[in-house]
């Protein structure tokens, strides 16, 4: 794509819009304030994620409504297990990422920059119309890093809430506090945060500071969002017992014992060829987190495993039975255990399969 094509105005290329979070700096530089990389971008250049460009001293997003992937997905796929169980969210992704994970499962979109002249533009209103037409209960930004679709999400969420739809994010949560708070104000209801391991693993493989992620877990809870935390367990990266135990303890400090914690299985992808995560490793992670005091711990990518079900944290009764991405049975009474009456922290009405 030529630079002259990129330089066209937002009116000519609908996916190129002025960014909402940036500072104008001397010598026509711009500082992006969307994520904690806080890229200082010279005139005509791109930021780290390649979705932000300095055009004439003003920062622009190149991915407003540039949809690389769109599909109606069970909310359990995110995974959300305590947020509208059994519902369906129309899910979108765009291009690129602000992390460097070498095992990315969605590398075909996350490792490629946008090309505005060839964009697949879906306007916010059209996206909401499709959500309703496909009988989805809400929206989700996922697949690649949704933070990069900030301006688009900001507009979509307001429209979705007006239609009675929920809004969700599946994210590495390296966004700035300004971005997180603005998304909440726009209508972000639930956020699934992948912490990716301890400080060493996140720094070495993702090029990031895990303290930012945990800060945002804490802030999302403070803002009243529904939060679920995920850790993709990767052999040789973040599967040592001390790493798993420290993650569980940090989860308890920042998110609380009732916040769902998921340990999911990794499979070789992109530039990483470590063997798949053994089920026994996931079970060990589950047991460690439960022993530390977490009440709702799950393992993922192991369809049919008992640890993908929800059990009462009081009496141990099976409350929600799952198989992969499907809710197959629900035994709750107004989100309370029918056995002991204990309240279960679930947002929304559970929907059984079929």
C-alpha positions in Angstrom: 0.0 0.0 0.0 1.4 3.4 -0.9 1.9 6.2 1.6 -0.4 8.4 -0.5 -3.2 5.9 0.0 -2.6 5.8 3.8 -2.6 9.6 3.9 -6.2 9.9 2.6 -8.6 11.7 4.9 -10.9 9.7 7.3 -13.8 10.7 5.0 -12.2 8.8 2.2 -11.2 5.8 4.2 -13.8 5.0 6.9 -11.4 2.8 9.0 -9.0 5.7 9.5 -10.2 8.0 12.3 -8.6 10.4 14.7 -7.6 8.6 17.9 -9.3 9.5 21.1 -6.3 9.1 23.4 -3.0 10.9 22.5 -0.9 13.9 23.2 0.4 16.3 20.6 4.2 16.8 21.2 6.8 19.2 19.8 8.1 18.6 16.2 4.8 17.1 15.1 5.3 14.0 17.3 2.4 12.3 19.0 2.3 10.2 22.2 -0.3 7.4 22.1 -2.1 7.0 25.4 -4.1 3.9 24.5 -1.9 1.3 26.1 1.0 1.4 28.5 3.6 1.3 25.8 2.8 5.0 25.4 4.5 5.1 22.0 6.1 8.4 21.0 5.3 8.4 17.2 7.1 10.7 14.7 5.3 12.3 11.8 4.2 9.7 9.3 5.2 6.8 11.5 3.4 3.9 13.1 3.3 2.9 16.8 4.4 -0.5 18.1 1.1 -2.1 17.3 1.0 -0.7 13.7 -2.6 0.3 14.1 -1.8 3.9 15.1 -0.3 6.4 12.7 0.8 10.0 13.0 -0.8 11.9 10.2 0.0 15.6 10.0 0.9 15.7 13.7 -2.4 14.0 14.8 -2.7 10.4 15.8 -5.1 8.2 13.9 -6.4 4.7 14.3 -6.2 2.6 11.1 -8.7 -0.1 12.3 -12.0 1.7 13.0 -14.5 -1.0 12.0 -11.9 -2.9 10.0 -13.2 -6.4 10.8 -10.9 -9.3 10.1 -13.2 -11.9 11.7 -16.8 -12.0 12.8 -18.8 -14.9 14.2 -21.6 -15.7 16.7 -19.8 -17.5 19.6 -21.0 -19.0 22.8 -19.9 -16.8 25.7 -18.2 -19.8 27.2 -15.6 -19.6 24.3 -14.1 -16.4 25.7 -14.1 -18.0 28.3 -16.9 -16.4 30.5 -18.4 -19.0 32.8 -20.2 -16.6 35.3 -21.5 -14.1 32.8 -24.8 -14.9 31.0 -24.0 -18.6 30.8 -25.3 -20.3 27.6 -25.7 -17.0 25.8 -24.2 -16.0 22.4 -22.1 -12.9 21.6 -21.4 -11.6 18.1 -17.7 -11.5 18.2 -15.3 -9.3 16.1 -11.6 -9.0 15.6 -9.4 -6.7 13.7 -5.6 -6.7 13.0 -2.3 -6.8 14.9 -1.5 -6.8 18.7 0.6 -4.9 21.3 2.2 -8.1 22.7 4.9 -10.3 21.1 3.6 -13.7 22.3 5.3 -16.4 20.1 2.6 -19.0 20.7 -0.4 -16.9 19.5 -3.3 -19.0 18.4 -4.7 -16.2 16.2 -1.4 -15.3 14.6 -3.0 -15.0 11.1 -4.6 -11.7 12.2 -2.7 -10.7 15.3 0.7 -10.7 13.6 -0.3 -8.7 10.5 -0.9 -5.0 10.2 -4.0 -3.4 8.8 -4.2 -2.2 5.2 -6.9 0.5 5.2 -7.2 0.6 1.5 -8.3 -3.1 1.5 -10.3 -3.0 4.8 -13.5 -4.9 5.4 -15.5 -2.0 7.0 -18.5 -2.8 9.2 -20.0 0.4 10.7 -21.1 0.3 14.4 -24.8 0.5 13.4 -24.5 -2.4 11.0 -22.7 -4.4 13.6 -25.5 -3.9 16.1 -28.1 -4.8 13.4 -26.3 -8.0 12.7 -26.0 -8.8 16.4 -29.8 -8.5 16.7 -30.5 -10.3 13.4 -28.4 -13.3 14.6 -30.3 -13.4 17.9 -27.2 -12.8 19.9 -27.5 -11.5 23.5 -24.4 -9.3 23.3 -21.2 -8.3 21.6 -17.6 -9.3 22.1 -14.3 -7.9 20.9 -11.7 -10.7 20.7 -9.6 -12.8 18.4 -6.7 -10.3 18.2 -6.1 -7.7 20.9 -9.4 -5.7 21.2 -7.7 -2.7 22.9 -6.6 -1.7 19.4 -10.3 -1.3 18.3 -10.8 1.2 21.1 -12.5 4.0 19.2 -14.8 1.5 17.4 -15.7 -0.3 20.6 -16.4 3.0 22.3 -19.1 3.7 19.7 -20.4 0.1 19.5 -20.9 -0.3 23.2 -23.1 2.8 23.5 -25.3 1.5 20.7 -25.4 -2.0 22.1 -26.5 -0.9 25.6 -29.3 1.2 24.1 -30.6 -2.0 22.5 -30.3 -4.0 25.8 -27.3 -6.0 24.7 -24.2 -6.7 26.8 -20.6 -5.9 25.8 -17.5 -7.9 26.5 -13.7 -7.8 26.0 -11.2 -10.6 25.8 -7.9 -8.9 26.3 -4.3 -8.9 27.5 -5.5 -5.8 29.4 -2.3 -3.7 28.7 -4.5 -0.7 28.1 -4.1 2.6 30.0 -6.3 3.4 32.9 -7.8 6.2 30.8 -8.8 3.7 28.1 -10.2 1.2 30.6 -12.4 3.8 32.3 -13.7 5.2 29.1 -14.7 1.7 27.9 -16.6 1.2 31.1 -18.3 4.5 30.7 -19.3 3.6 27.2 -20.9 0.3 28.3 -18.3 -2.4 28.7 -20.0 -4.9 31.0 -17.5 -7.8 31.3 -13.8 -8.3 30.7 -11.8 -11.5 30.4 -8.1 -10.8 31.2 -5.3 -13.1 30.2 -2.4 -12.6 32.6 0.0 -15.0 30.7 2.1 -15.9 33.7 4.5 -14.3 36.1 6.6 -11.2 35.6 9.6 -13.1 34.0 7.4 -14.9 31.5 5.4 -11.9 30.5 8.5 -9.7 30.1 10.5 -12.4 28.1 7.8 -13.6 25.8 5.2 -10.8 25.6 7.5 -7.8 26.0 5.4 -6.4 28.7 5.1 -5.7 32.4 2.6 -8.0 34.2 2.1 -5.4 37.0 0.1 -3.3 34.5 -2.2 -6.2 33.8 -2.8 -6.9 37.5 -3.4 -3.2 38.1 -6.1 -3.3 35.5 -7.7 -6.4 37.0 -8.0 -4.5 40.2 -9.3 -1.4 38.5 -11.9 -3.3 36.4 -13.2 -4.8 39.7 -13.3 -1.4 41.3 -15.3 0.0 38.3 -17.9 -2.7 38.8 -17.2 -4.8 35.7 -17.6 -8.5 35.7 -14.1 -9.9 35.6 -12.7 -13.4 34.8 -9.0 -14.2 34.7 -7.3 -16.6 32.4 -3.9 -18.1 32.3 -2.8 -20.2 29.2 -0.5 -22.8 30.8 2.5 -23.4 28.6 5.1 -26.1 29.3 8.5 -24.6 30.2 7.1 -21.0 30.3 4.6 -20.6 33.2 3.9 -24.2 34.5 6.2 -24.5 37.5 4.4 -25.0 40.8 5.8 -21.8 42.3 4.6 -19.8 39.3 1.1 -21.3 39.5 0.9 -20.7 43.2 2.0 -17.1 43.0 -0.5 -16.5 40.2 -3.3 -17.9 42.4 -2.2 -15.8 45.3 -2.1 -12.7 43.2 -5.5 -13.5 41.8 -6.9 -13.6 45.3 -5.3 -10.3 46.2 -6.4 -8.3 43.1 -9.6 -10.0 42.0 -10.9 -11.9 45.0 -11.8 -15.4 45.8 -15.2 -15.4 44.0 -13.7 -14.2 40.7 -13.5 -17.1 38.2 -9.9 -18.2 37.4 -9.3 -20.3 34.3 -6.3 -22.4 33.4 -6.4 -23.3 29.7 -4.5 -25.8 27.6 -1.9 -24.6 25.1 -1.3 -26.2 21.7 1.7 -25.5 19.5 1.1 -22.5 17.2 3.0 -19.7 15.3 6.7 -19.8 16.4 6.3 -22.0 19.5 6.7 -25.8 19.4 6.6 -26.8 23.0 4.4 -29.9 23.5 0.7 -29.4 24.4 -0.2 -28.8 28.0 -0.7 -32.1 29.8 -4.1 -32.4 31.5 -2.3 -33.3 34.7 -0.6 -29.9 34.7 -3.9 -28.2 34.4 -5.4 -30.3 37.2 -2.4 -29.4 39.3 -2.9 -25.7 38.6 -6.6 -26.1 39.5 -5.8 -27.8 42.8 -3.2 -25.3 43.8 -5.5 -22.4 43.2 -8.3 -24.1 45.2 -5.9 -24.8 48.0 -5.0 -21.1 48.1 -8.6 -20.2 48.6 -10.0 -19.5 45.1 -13.6 -20.7 45.0 -14.3 -20.9 41.2 -11.4 -22.4 39.3 -11.7 -24.0 35.9 -9.6 -25.7 33.3 -10.2 -25.1 29.6 -9.6 -26.7 26.2 -10.3 -30.1 27.7 -13.9 -30.9 26.7 -15.9 -33.0 29.1 -13.5 -32.6 32.0 -15.2 -32.2 35.5 -13.2 -29.0 36.1 -15.1 -27.2 33.4 -18.3 -27.4 35.5 -19.4 -25.0 38.2 -19.8 -26.4 41.7 -21.2 -24.7 44.8 -18.4 -23.2 46.8 -20.4 -24.1 50.0 -21.6 -27.7 49.6 -19.9 -28.8 46.4 -23.1 -29.5 44.5 -22.9 -29.5 40.7 -24.7 -26.4 39.5 -23.7 -25.9 35.8 -22.6 -28.8 33.7 -20.6 -28.0 30.6 -19.2 -29.9 27.7 -16.7 -27.8 25.8 -18.5 -24.6 24.8 -22.0 -26.0 25.6 -24.0 -25.6 28.8 -25.8 -28.9 29.1 -27.5 -28.6 32.5 -28.2 -25.8 35.0 -29.4 -26.4 38.6 -29.7 -23.0 40.1 -32.5 -21.1 41.9 -32.2 -17.4 41.3 -28.5 -17.9 41.1 -28.5 -19.7 44.4 -27.5 -23.3 45.2 -30.6 -25.4 45.6 -28.8 -27.6 48.0 -27.5 -25.1 50.6 -28.9 -21.8 49.5 -25.5 -20.2 48.9 -25.5 -17.3 46.4 -23.3 -18.0 43.3 -21.7 -14.9 41.7 -23.2 -15.2 38.2 -24.3 -12.2 36.1 -27.4 -12.7 34.0 -29.8 -15.6 33.4 -28.4 -19.0 32.6 -29.5 -20.6 29.3 -29.4 -24.3 28.9 -28.5 -26.0 25.6 -31.4 -26.6 23.2 
